[in-house]
Amino acid sequence: MIGIGGCSGSGKTSLARELATQLGGTLFPLDLYYRDLSQFPLDARHKQNFDHPDSLESELFIEHIRSLAEGRTIQRPVYDFSRHARVAGAFEAVAPARFVVVEGILALHYDELWPLYGFSIYVDAPDEVCLNRRIYRDMRERGRTEEAVRAQFEATARPMAELYVLPSQARATITVSGTEALDWSIEQVLRGLRNGGLLR
C-alpha cells in the first residue's frame, strides 16, 4: 500500500496515476468515496465543504483498503462529480494487486490508514499553483465556473488544507515537489521504494 497526499491541485493525482502505471498497480482515489448528496437540491450540493474529512465516507474506504491489503476484491462505488452524487446501483470491482496506490488530499490524514502503508508520499506545491490547477480541472471535468472554484478555494480548500492536509506531511516517507518534472518525482519515489526493499 502506497499513500499519496497533498493539497488539491498539488499534482498528486498525476503522480499517483503514473506511479500505478509504472508499478502495474491499482489506483485508489479517495475522491470516489465522497458522501452521496442526492438528498439535497443540486444548488445546495455545490455549497458543501468537500475538503473536510467528514465529506468522505472514511469508514467505507478504510474497510476497502484493509480488504485489498488482505487480498480480497472489493466493490467500489461510482461517483458523479457533476451531480455530487453516487451513481445508484453502480459499483466497480477492484481486485488486490502487488501495489495499491491510495491518493487523495487526506490520504495521509487518517490514523487507521497509517499502519497499512508500506510507503507514503506528500506532494508539495504553492497555493497559487494549486488554485490554478483546480480551476482548470473543475471547469473542464466537473462543470464549475472559475468564480465558484475561487470562492470554494478561499472558503474551504485553503483553511481545511491548513487544518488537515499540511500537518499530514509529517507522516510521509518522502516529500516531492508538485512543480518539478513528473519523471523526476517518479524517479525519487522508485528510488525510495528500492531503498526500502519494496521494489527490486
PLY file of the C-alpha trace (Angstrom):
ply
format ascii 1.0
element vertex 200
property float x
property float y
property float z
element edge 199
property int vertex1
property int vertex2
end_header
0.00 0.00 0.00
1.39 3.37 -1.05
-0.29 6.55 0.24
-0.04 9.83 -1.68
-1.31 13.02 -0.04
-1.07 16.74 -0.69
-3.26 19.76 -1.28
-5.88 19.86 -4.01
-4.11 20.77 -7.25
-0.64 19.86 -5.97
-0.10 17.23 -8.66
-0.65 14.13 -6.52
-3.21 12.58 -8.89
-0.85 12.81 -11.87
1.92 11.28 -9.76
-0.38 8.53 -8.49
-1.59 7.62 -11.98
1.90 7.43 -13.41
3.22 5.51 -10.42
0.38 2.97 -10.60
1.08 2.53 -14.32
4.81 2.03 -13.86
4.33 -0.41 -10.98
1.48 -2.27 -12.69
-0.58 -1.44 -9.62
-4.13 -0.38 -8.77
-5.05 3.29 -8.41
-7.32 4.01 -5.44
-8.64 7.62 -5.41
-10.32 8.61 -2.15
-12.42 11.15 -4.11
-14.68 8.29 -5.21
-15.82 7.97 -1.59
-17.46 11.38 -1.22
-20.74 11.00 0.63
-23.84 10.85 -1.54
-25.59 14.25 -1.54
-28.52 13.27 -3.78
-30.97 14.03 -0.95
-30.12 17.76 -1.28
-31.16 20.14 -4.12
-28.40 20.46 -6.73
-27.64 24.12 -5.95
-27.21 23.24 -2.26
-24.78 20.41 -3.03
-22.24 22.83 -4.53
-22.06 24.67 -1.19
-20.93 21.65 0.83
-17.42 21.57 2.32
-15.68 18.93 0.19
-12.30 19.50 1.86
-13.27 18.40 5.38
-12.66 14.78 6.46
-16.40 14.37 7.18
-17.19 14.83 3.47
-15.72 11.40 2.76
-17.18 8.07 3.82
-13.99 7.14 5.62
-15.49 4.07 7.29
-16.07 2.51 3.86
-12.74 3.30 2.20
-10.78 2.23 5.29
-12.64 -1.09 5.17
-11.99 -1.39 1.42
-8.28 -0.56 1.66
-7.89 -3.02 4.51
-9.66 -5.68 2.42
-7.33 -5.09 -0.54
-4.33 -5.30 1.81
-5.65 -8.68 2.96
-6.05 -9.91 -0.62
-9.82 -9.53 -1.03
-11.66 -7.98 -4.01
-13.91 -5.01 -3.23
-16.93 -3.35 -4.85
-16.01 0.31 -5.13
-18.78 2.95 -5.50
-19.05 5.09 -8.64
-19.30 8.84 -8.04
-20.69 11.54 -10.36
-18.75 14.75 -9.60
-21.02 16.95 -11.72
-24.01 16.00 -9.53
-22.17 15.37 -6.23
-23.91 12.02 -6.00
-23.18 8.32 -6.17
-24.43 6.53 -9.26
-27.22 4.40 -7.80
-26.55 0.68 -8.02
-23.22 1.14 -9.81
-20.05 -0.45 -8.45
-16.61 -1.25 -9.81
-14.90 -4.47 -8.83
-11.32 -3.78 -7.72
-9.01 -6.75 -7.27
-5.98 -6.77 -4.96
-2.63 -6.09 -6.57
1.01 -6.13 -5.55
0.87 -2.33 -5.36
-2.21 -0.28 -4.45
-1.72 3.49 -4.77
-4.08 5.36 -2.45
-4.35 9.05 -3.33
-6.32 11.99 -2.03
-5.88 15.24 -0.14
-6.47 13.32 3.10
-4.71 10.07 2.20
-2.13 10.62 4.97
-4.60 12.08 7.48
-6.47 9.05 8.80
-4.88 7.19 11.70
-6.47 3.91 10.58
-4.70 4.01 7.19
-1.25 4.80 8.54
-0.36 1.22 9.61
-1.45 -0.13 6.20
1.03 1.91 4.17
4.41 0.45 3.35
5.46 3.78 1.82
3.94 7.27 1.73
4.47 10.41 -0.33
3.49 14.04 0.21
3.28 16.24 -2.89
4.08 19.86 -2.08
3.10 22.85 -4.24
2.42 26.60 -3.67
-1.17 27.80 -3.15
-1.28 29.74 -6.42
-0.25 26.69 -8.44
-2.82 24.54 -6.64
-5.59 27.08 -7.25
-4.85 27.46 -10.97
-4.79 23.69 -11.47
-8.02 23.31 -9.51
-9.73 25.96 -11.68
-8.62 24.16 -14.85
-9.73 20.73 -13.58
-13.07 21.76 -12.08
-14.13 23.83 -15.08
-13.19 21.08 -17.53
-14.21 17.94 -15.61
-16.76 19.00 -13.01
-18.86 21.66 -14.71
-17.94 24.54 -12.39
-17.24 28.22 -13.08
-13.93 29.92 -12.30
-15.67 32.25 -9.85
-17.20 29.31 -7.97
-13.87 27.47 -7.80
-12.07 30.56 -6.47
-14.77 31.13 -3.85
-14.65 27.50 -2.74
-10.85 27.59 -2.54
-10.87 30.57 -0.18
-13.87 29.40 1.86
-12.93 25.76 2.40
-9.95 24.37 0.45
-7.27 26.66 1.88
-8.44 26.62 5.54
-9.08 22.85 5.50
-5.63 22.28 3.99
-4.06 24.22 6.85
-6.00 22.15 9.40
-5.80 18.66 7.94
-3.59 18.35 4.84
-0.42 20.29 5.64
0.07 18.56 9.04
-0.11 15.16 7.30
3.19 15.90 5.54
4.95 14.84 8.75
3.73 11.28 8.10
5.24 11.00 4.62
8.19 8.74 3.91
9.31 11.32 1.33
8.12 14.70 0.05
8.31 15.56 -3.65
7.65 18.85 -5.41
4.46 19.17 -7.41
6.08 21.77 -9.65
9.06 19.71 -10.79
9.04 17.34 -13.76
6.82 14.31 -13.16
9.60 11.98 -14.35
11.90 13.31 -11.64
9.28 12.82 -8.92
8.64 9.26 -10.12
12.36 8.54 -10.04
12.58 9.81 -6.45
9.68 7.56 -5.43
11.07 4.48 -7.20
14.45 5.06 -5.57
12.74 5.31 -2.18
10.84 2.07 -2.81
14.07 0.31 -3.78
15.91 1.65 -0.75
13.08 0.43 1.45
13.26 -3.05 -0.04
9.77 -2.74 -1.57
10.94 -2.83 -5.20
13.76 -4.59 -6.99
0 1
1 2
2 3
3 4
4 5
5 6
6 7
7 8
8 9
9 10
10 11
11 12
12 13
13 14
14 15
15 16
16 17
17 18
18 19
19 20
20 21
21 22
22 23
23 24
24 25
25 26
26 27
27 28
28 29
29 30
30 31
31 32
32 33
33 34
34 35
35 36
36 37
37 38
38 39
39 40
40 41
41 42
42 43
43 44
44 45
45 46
46 47
47 48
48 49
49 50
50 51
51 52
52 53
53 54
54 55
55 56
56 57
57 58
58 59
59 60
60 61
61 62
62 63
63 64
64 65
65 66
66 67
67 68
68 69
69 70
70 71
71 72
72 73
73 74
74 75
75 76
76 77
77 78
78 79
79 80
80 81
81 82
82 83
83 84
84 85
85 86
86 87
87 88
88 89
89 90
90 91
91 92
92 93
93 94
94 95
95 96
96 97
97 98
98 99
99 100
100 101
101 102
102 103
103 104
104 105
105 106
106 107
107 108
108 109
109 110
110 111
111 112
112 113
113 114
114 115
115 116
116 117
117 118
118 119
119 120
120 121
121 122
122 123
123 124
124 125
125 126
126 127
127 128
128 129
129 130
130 131
131 132
132 133
133 134
134 135
135 136
136 137
137 138
138 139
139 140
140 141
141 142
142 143
143 144
144 145
145 146
146 147
147 148
148 149
149 150
150 151
151 152
152 153
153 154
154 155
155 156
156 157
157 158
158 159
159 160
160 161
161 162
162 163
163 164
164 165
165 166
166 167
167 168
168 169
169 170
170 171
171 172
172 173
173 174
174 175
175 176
176 177
177 178
178 179
179 180
180 181
181 182
182 183
183 184
184 185
185 186
186 187
187 188
188 189
189 190
190 191
191 192
192 193
193 194
194 195
195 196
196 197
197 198
198 199
